[in-house]
Amino acid sequence: FLNMGLSVKDLILRSTWNPAMMINRPDLGNLDVGSEADVAVFSVENGDFGFLDISGEKLKGTQKLVAELTIRAGRIVWDLNGIAATGKTW
């Protein structure tokens, strides 16, 4: 949706807080005290990309979000490049 004119801020709002409110779950979709510690860290990558929809049609774009890190209930469940690693680097 970056390539359709939405800002990163709007994308985050539309995929976190707004859906949580639609299902009446104010404990989700935010980082308030007492909320689940679910966090996704993204980077914006520039280049030439193609995005397929459900019918196989392709949208061309110049930006994409890359999931770098995902934390679910306070636990790291995805770390693409070891950005949260705390161990020794070799």
C-alpha positions as CSV (number, residue, x, y, z in Angstrom):
1,F,0.0,0.0,0.0
2,L,3.0,2.3,0.1
3,N,2.9,2.2,-3.7
4,M,-0.7,3.3,-3.6
5,G,0.0,6.5,-1.7
6,L,-0.4,5.5,1.9
7,S,2.3,6.7,4.4
8,V,4.1,4.3,6.7
9,K,2.2,6.0,9.6
10,D,-1.2,5.3,7.9
11,L,-0.2,1.7,7.2
12,I,0.7,1.1,10.8
13,L,-2.5,2.7,12.1
14,R,-4.6,0.7,9.6
15,S,-3.0,-2.6,10.5
16,T,-2.8,-2.2,14.3
17,W,-5.0,0.2,16.2
18,N,-7.9,0.4,13.7
19,P,-8.5,-3.4,13.5
20,A,-8.2,-3.7,17.3
21,M,-10.9,-1.2,17.7
22,M,-13.1,-2.9,15.1
23,I,-13.1,-6.1,17.2
24,N,-13.4,-4.1,20.5
25,R,-9.9,-5.1,21.8
26,P,-8.3,-1.8,23.0
27,D,-5.6,-4.0,24.7
28,L,-4.3,-4.8,21.2
29,G,-2.8,-2.6,18.5
30,N,-0.8,-0.3,20.8
31,L,2.0,-0.2,23.3
32,D,0.2,1.1,26.4
33,V,1.0,-0.2,29.9
34,G,-0.8,-3.5,30.3
35,S,-1.1,-4.2,26.6
36,E,0.4,-7.3,24.9
37,A,4.0,-6.6,23.9
38,D,3.5,-7.3,20.2
39,V,5.9,-5.4,18.0
40,A,6.9,-5.5,14.4
41,V,9.9,-3.6,13.2
42,F,10.0,-2.8,9.4
43,S,12.4,-1.2,7.1
44,V,11.4,0.5,3.8
45,E,13.4,-0.9,0.9
46,N,13.6,1.1,-2.4
47,G,13.9,-0.6,-5.8
48,D,11.8,-2.1,-8.5
49,F,9.2,-4.5,-7.1
50,G,6.1,-6.4,-8.2
51,F,3.2,-7.1,-6.0
52,L,0.6,-9.8,-6.9
53,D,-3.0,-9.6,-5.8
54,I,-5.3,-12.5,-5.2
55,S,-6.3,-12.8,-8.8
56,G,-2.6,-12.8,-10.0
57,E,-2.6,-9.2,-11.3
58,K,0.6,-7.4,-10.7
59,L,1.2,-3.9,-9.3
60,K,4.6,-2.4,-9.9
61,G,6.1,-0.3,-7.1
62,T,9.4,1.3,-6.0
63,Q,9.1,0.7,-2.2
64,K,8.3,-2.3,0.0
65,L,8.2,-3.0,3.7
66,V,10.6,-5.6,5.0
67,A,9.9,-7.3,8.3
68,E,13.1,-7.0,10.3
69,L,11.9,-8.1,13.7
70,T,8.7,-9.5,15.3
71,I,8.0,-9.7,19.0
72,R,4.9,-11.6,20.2
73,A,3.9,-11.4,23.8
74,G,7.4,-10.1,24.7
75,R,9.2,-13.0,22.9
76,I,11.3,-12.5,19.7
77,V,9.7,-14.8,17.1
78,W,11.4,-13.3,14.0
79,D,14.8,-11.6,13.6
80,L,15.8,-11.4,10.0
81,N,19.3,-10.0,10.5
82,G,20.0,-10.6,14.2
83,I,19.3,-7.0,15.2
84,A,18.1,-8.1,18.6
85,A,20.8,-10.6,19.2
86,T,22.5,-10.3,22.6
87,G,25.0,-13.0,22.3
88,K,28.6,-12.8,21.2
89,T,29.2,-11.7,17.6
90,W,31.8,-13.8,15.7
